[in-house]
Amino acid sequence: MPAAARQRDTPQASRVLAGEFPWRGYAAAMAACALTALLATPLLGVLELTNIVMIFLLAVVGVGWIYGRGPAVLAAFLGVALFDFFFAPPRFSFAVSDVQYLVTFAVMLVVALAIGQLTAGLKVQAEAATQREHRMRGLYDMSRDLSAALMPQQVAQIGARFLASEFRAKSTLLAADDNDRLLALQGGTAAVDEAVAQWAFDRGEPAGFGTDTLAASACLVLPLKAPMRLRGVLAVQPLDRRTLGPDQRRLLDTCASLLAISLERIHYVEVAQKSTVQIESERLRNSLLSAISHDLRTPLAALVGLADTLVMTPPALAPVQSEVVTSIRASALRMNAMVNNLLDMARLEAGALPLRREWQPLEEVVGSALAACAPALRGRPVRVQLADGLPLLHLDAALFERVLVNLLENAAKYTPAGSAIVLSASASSSAVTVHVDDFGPGLPAGREAAVFDKFERGSKESATSGVGLGLAIARAIVLAHQGAIRAENRQQANGVEGARFTITLPRGEPPLDDGSSSVLALG
């Protein structure tokens, strides 16, 4: 028989003899005393009475070790009585001829009681130590198995095996998803009351059987508290309805903690794997975009040059031919702008586009952006509303101009022809806020933040040219300036009035020496 099995069986056998059938222990005590008296009778003429007393004390020790305190006390009193009746003169009588024998009886009784109590106490301590060692071995085996688990279902199965072995109990593990919904994992055998489980999870406290909360439930529900958050609940259904002792509750709490830590470890392993895959895919995509962008710029530049050559080479082109050449040139320029966007996005995410920041007035950057996108804004009223006394901003003027150009062109693309665009700016004690408002159909509801993702467009089937990188580039540049950008719809009583893009930049403290003035003059 394995050692672990022997350690389980020894305390159980003792409980059967002394706990479930206590009368057997007392019967065994009486039988042991009678047998001791019978075996000691032939030795009466050979051994002194003091030595015979030792034999009775030995019987008390044996009874106490095997059957516990109660039978040991009975054996002590019965041993004194038998010694007085069969061995102390006058024999076969409880009368005492010598008063000194009373001292012998008293000492014998006290020593027998003390030895019985000490022996029974040592037995209880030995059983408790054996139980603790067995539980620690079980916890060690479970923690070893949990360290190798790769899926939540494996964690549930390992916990179920441990609880079935230690408590002879059914169990079910309910794990919480990202929305804090409890989902029962495979392998559970306990019938879980969902209301009790949800209560324990919401409050982070035990509930159900053996507690003061919803005690009528058949299951004890323990919250799985991990270092970062609650990972679910563990439902334990004992086969018998006896109340769990303090040691068993501590063991259950330890089991629940190990299961919670394992679930959290698996969660973060999955997060790390997803992050690694995402980082690697982004790196490969940026490398591919950079390579394609470099390879496409040369033929696009050649197309623009050839279109210009056709226009300037005599004889003059016919109107139809001139229109075709103009269309080729415009398409090539548009394609070149898309390629530049791809290249800039790849360089921004790779950190290969350093910022050349200087203290700049926002008015100059706004003027440059309006001039740069004048062709796209032709025929549209653009209202500029800049507050008085705007502070200098620590900007890379060329890149931030690109942000405003992308926002203005985006507004021109997705709003009706001739509708107005409003560019405004204001300052607070810690930041400068820039708004770009349009009067179009607005942004798709619920996707205000998604418009800044790469290759994201307002409508997948839109005839508007572009690849969905303008706003992504704008966000990357603003974040590089330690700022923030967001998009929202401007709501009116009669519906959406249009879209609003808001840029928030830190104000900062410009230098006060003469060098700042010269920089501004050059700018």
N, C-alpha and C positions, 0 to 999 in steps of 0.2 A: 504494500500500500504506500503511495507517495506520502512525503512528509506533510504536505499541505492538507491532504485528506485526513491524516491522523490528527493534525491540529484542529481540524473542524469537528472530528468525531468525538474527541475526548471531552470537551465541555458539553457537547450535546448529550453524551451518555450520562454525564453527571446530572444534567438538568432533568433527564428522564427519570433517573433513580430518586433524586432528592426533591425535584420540583413537581413533576406530574404525578408521581406516586410517593408522597412523603411517608406513608405508613410503612413502606418497605425499609426505609432507613432505620426507623425505630425498631422494627422487627429484627433487622440485622444486628442492631446494638444489643438487644436482649439475647440473641443467639450467640453473639461474640462473647458476652459476659458469662453465659452458661457454659460455653465451650472452654473458656479460660478456667473457670472453677473446676470443670471436669478434668482438664489436663493437669491442673496444679495439685489435685487431691493426692495422686501417688507420690508427689514430691514433698508432702508435708513433713515426713520424717527425715528428708534429705536436706532441704533448704530451710533457712531461717524465715520467719514470717515477713521480715522486711524485704527479702528477695521475692517472696510471693506477691507482696504489694507491687513490686516493680512489674511483674507479669500483668497484673490488672491495669496498671498505668499504660503498659504497652498496648493493651487492647483498646483503651480509650483513645490513644494516639491513632491507631488504625481506623477506628470508627470515625473520628473527626476528620481524618484525611480523605476518606472515601465518601462519607455521607453528610458531613457538615456539622454545624453547631448543635442543632437540636438533638440528633442521635448521640453526639458526644456528651452532652449534659446528662442524658438518660444513662449512658454507659458509666459515667462517673458515679452517680448515685447508686445504680444497681451494683457496680463493682464493690463499693463500700459495704452495701448490704450483704452481698454474697461472702465477702471476706469475713465479715462479722459472724455470719451464720455458720459457715463451714470451717473456718480456720482459727478464729480467735476463741480461746477458752472462756467459758465452757462452750464446746462445739454444739452445733444443731440448736442453738438458742441465741436470741438477741440480747440476752443478759451479758453484762460485762463484769468479769471477776476482778480485773485490775483497772484502776482508774487511768493508768497510763495508756491503755488501749483507746480511751476516748481521744487523747491527743493524737494517737496514730490515725484514728478514723478521720479526725478533723483535718490533719495535714494531708492525708491521702485524698480526701474530698477536694480540698482547695487545690492541691497540685493537679489532680485529675481534671478539675474544671478549667484551670489555667492552661494546661497542656491541650485540652480539647479545643478551647477557644483560639489559642495561638495556631494550632494545627489547621482548624477550619479557616481562620483568617488567611493563613499562608496559602491554603488551597484556593480561596476566592481570588487572592492577588495573583496567583499563578494562572488561574483561568482568565482573569482580566488581561494579564500580560500576553497570554497566548492569543486572546481575541484581538488585542491591539496590534500584535505582530502580524496576525492574519489580515487585518484590515489594511495595515500599511503595505503589506505585500500586494494586496488587491489593488490599492491605489497606485502603487508603483507600476504594476502591470498595465493598469488602465492608462496612466499617463504615458507610458512607453508606446502603447498602441496609438494613443491620440497624437503623439508627436509625428507619427508616420501617416496619419490620415490626410487625404487630399480632397475629400468631398464632404459636405455636411451630412450626407446619408451615412458615411462611414462613422462619423462622430456619434450619430444616433444609435447605430448598431453596437458600437463599443460601450456606450453608456447603458444600453439595455442589457447587455451581457453582465456587466458589473452589478447592476441592481438586481438582476435575477439571481446571481450567485450569492450576494451578500444579504439581501433582504427578502429573497423569494417574492419579489414584487414585479408587477407589470409596469411598463413605462412607455411614455411617448414624448418625443422632443419636438417642440414647435419653434421653428426659427422665424425671426422677423425679417421681412424684406426691406427695401429702401423706403417704402411708404409706411413702415411700422404695422404691416399686416402679418398676422401669425399664420404660418403654413406648417402643417404636420409633415414631418419627414417620414420617409419609408422605414418600415421596421417597427413602428410603434404598436404596442399591444394593449395599452391602457385606454379605457373609454373616457375621453376628455370632455368636460363641460366647457364649451367655448366661452361662456360668460365668466366663469371663474378664471380661466386662463387669461382672458383679456383684462380682467380686473387686476390680477397679479402683475401683468406686464405694464399696464398703465401707471400703477403706483409703485412698482418695484419692491413689492412686499409679498411674503408667502401667503397663500390662501388655500382653503379647502380643508381636507381631513387633518385633524390634529392641531388646527389653529383656531383663533377666535373669529375668523372671517369665513363665512360660508362653510361652516364645519360639517354640514350635512353632505357635502360632496364626497364621492367615493375616492377621489384622488387628492393627494397633496401636491399643490402646484408651487414650484420654486422659480423665482426669476433668475435668469442667467445674466449675471452682472459681470461684464467684461471691463477692462480699464477704460475704454473709450465710450461705451454705450451699452444699453441692454441688447442682448443678442437673441432673446426669445424666452421661453419658459420650459421647464421640465416637469412633466406630470408623472407622479409616482402613485401606483395603486397597490397597496399591500394586500396579500391574499387573505390575511387575518385582520381583524378590526382592532387589534390591540394598539394602544397609544405608543408611539415611538419614544424611546428614552432620550436623554440629553446626548449620550454618545452617538446614538444612531442619527439624531438630527444634525450633529456636527459632521458626521461622515457624509450625510446627504448634502449638506451645504458645501463641503469640500468637493464632492463629485460634481455639483452644479457649477462651481467655480472653474474646475478643470474643463468641463464641457464648454463653458462660455469663452474661455481663453482660446480653446481650439477653434471654435467657430470664428472668433475675431481674427485669429492667425490665418485661417483659410480665406477669409474675406480680403485681408490685405495682400495676401499672395496673389489673389485674382486681380486686385487693383494694380499691383505692381506689374503683373504680366500684361494687362491691358495698356498700361502706361508705356511699357517698353515697346510693345507692338506699335502703338500710336506714334511714339517718338521716331521709331525706325521708319515707319511708313512716311511720316512727314519729311524726314531727312532724304529718303529716296525720291519723294515727289519733288522736293525743292531742287535736288540735283538734276532731275530730269527736266524740270522747267527751266533751270538755268542753262542747261546744255541746248535745249530746243530754242530758247530765246536767242542765244548767241548765233546759232546756225541760221535762224530765220531773218535776222536783221540785215545781213548782207544782201540776199536776194530782194528783200523789200526795198532797201535803199536803191538797188539797181532798177527796180520797177518804177520808182518815182523819178529817177534820173532819165530813164528811157521815155517816160511820158512827157517830161519837160523838153527833151530833145526833139520829139515828134512835133511838138507845138512850135518850136523855134526853127525847125529845118524847112527851108522853102522846097516846093511851093506850098502855099497856105492850105491847110486842111479844109475839106468841105465841112459844112455845119454838122452833119451826122458824124463824121469822123472826129471832129473836135469834141463833140459830146461824149463819144466813146472814150477818147483819151482822158478827158476830164474825169469821167467815172472811174477809169482805171487808176488815175492818180489819187482820187479821193479814197478808193477802197484800199490802196496800198498804204496810204497814210493812216487809215483807220486800223488796218492790220498791224502796222508798226506801233501804234499806240497800245494795242492789246499786248503785243510782245513786250513792250517796255513795262507794262503793268505786271506781266508774269515775272520778268527779270527783277523788277523792284521788289515784288513780294518775296521772291526767293532770297534776295540779298537782305531784306529786312529781317526775315525769320532766322537767317543764318548769322545775323549780327555783323555782317560785312559792310554795312552802310553806316559809317560813323557820323555823329551829329556835329555840325560846325555851328555851335550856338553862340550868338551874340545878343546884346541887349537891343531890341528892335521896337519901334513904335508899331502898334497893331494897324494903324491907319495905312502905313506904307505897304504892309503885307496884303491887306485887303485890296488896295488899289492895284497891286501887281497881279493878284488873282483875278480880278475883274477884267483886266486887260488881257490876260492869258486865255480866258475862256469867252472872250467877246464873240467869236463866231458862233459858239453854241448858244449864246444868250441873245442872238440877234432877233429883234422883234418882240422881246419880252421886257416889261418894266421891272427894273431891279431897284429896290429901295434899300438904301444903306442907312442904318440908324445906329451910329456909334455915340456912346455917352461921352460927355465932356470929361476931360481929365483922366483918360485911360492911362494906366501906368505902362512903363516899358516892360516888355516880356523877354525872357531869356530863351530865344528861339533859334532854330535853324531855319532862316527865312525861306530858303528854297523848298525845303520839305514841308513846312507849314503852309506855304502857298499851294503846294500840291494837295494838301488836305482840303483847303477851301475850294480849289478848282474841282476836285472830285465831287464835293458836296453840291456845288452849283450845277455842274454838268448832270449829276444824278437827278437833281430837281428838274432840270430842263427836259430830260429824257422821259420822265414818268408823269409829267403834268400836261394838261392841254396847252396847245399853242396859244401864245398871247397872254397866258396867266402870269400873275406877278410872282416875284421871289423877293423875300425880305431877309436881309443880312443885318443883324443887330448885335451889339456887344455892350456889356455893363461890367462894373467892377465892384467887388466887396473888399472887406479888410484882408482877406486871405487868398482870393482867387479872382480870375477874370473869366466871364462866361460869354460864349459866342453862340448865337442862335442862327440857324438857316431854316426859314419857314417857306413852305410852298402852299399852293391852293389847289392841289390835285386830289386824287381819290384816297390818299393816305396809304398807310402801311397795312399789310395783311394782319388781321386781328390775331394776337397771340404770338406773332413772329417778329415783334419789334427788335428783339435782341439777335435773332437769327440773320438779319439782313447784313450783319457785319462778318458773317462767316465767308470763307473763301468759296468762290464759284456759286454763291447764293444770289438768286435773282427774284424780283418780286413776283414774276409770273414765268413759269417754265416755258410756256408756248408763246411768250411775247416776241413780237417782231422787232423790238428795240435791240440795236446792236450792243454787244458787250459780252464779257465772260463772267461778270460778277466779282471783280477784284477791286473795284474802285473804293468801296466802303471798307473792305478788309485792309487795304493799304492805308486809308485814313486812320483807322483804329490803331494799326501798328505804329504809325508815326506819332499819334497823340500819346499812346502809352509810353513810347520812347521819351517823350517830354514830361513824364510823370503826371500826365493829365488823364482825363476820362472823357468818353464820348458815349452818348446814348441816343436812341431814337424813340419817338412816341407820336401818337396822333393827337392833334388839337381838336378836342370835342366841342361842339356847339349844340344848342338846343335842337336844331334840325338835323343833326348828324355830324359826321366827320368833316372838318373844314380843310384839313390838309395834314401834311407831315411836318414834324419839327425835329431837327438834329441839333443837339446841344453839346458843345465842347466846353470843358472846364479845365483851365490851366492854373497852376500855382502862381501866385503873384511874385514872390521873391523880393529881394532888395538889390536894386541896381547900384553899381559903384558910383561914388560921388566925385571921383577925380576927373581930370581933363581928358583922360583917355576915352571915357565913354562918349564925350561930345564929339571927338574926332571920328569915332566909329559911326555915330549917327549921321554925321555930315557926309561920310563916304557912302553910307547906305542910301 
